[in-house]
Amino acid sequence: MHVSYYMNPATQASKENAIINMFTLLASTGKLIKITELDMGIVDAAGETILTENLQDTGNAGFYFSHLLRFPSGSFRKKNQ
């Protein structure tokens, strides 16, 4: 799963909603879904990707990443699993 943290709050909120929708659709299948990779980039407020070597301020990117790690594990489990 490849995601980006956006320094633009409106864009970030939109992307978070898209991830919630994705997990909701996956949960509706009733199948066990495993995320075997999580890779995150950071995009500045102007929409430009920030390279790791140029990264000075991560904003809330660390919180977002840890939230993604915890988010799917219990949020969308079907009662019959």
Secondary structure as UniProt FT lines:
FT   STRAND          2..6
FT   HELIX           9..28
FT   STRAND          39..43
FT   TURN            45..46
FT   STRAND          49..50
FT   HELIX           52..54
FT   TURN            59..60
FT   HELIX           61..75
FT   TURN            79..80
//
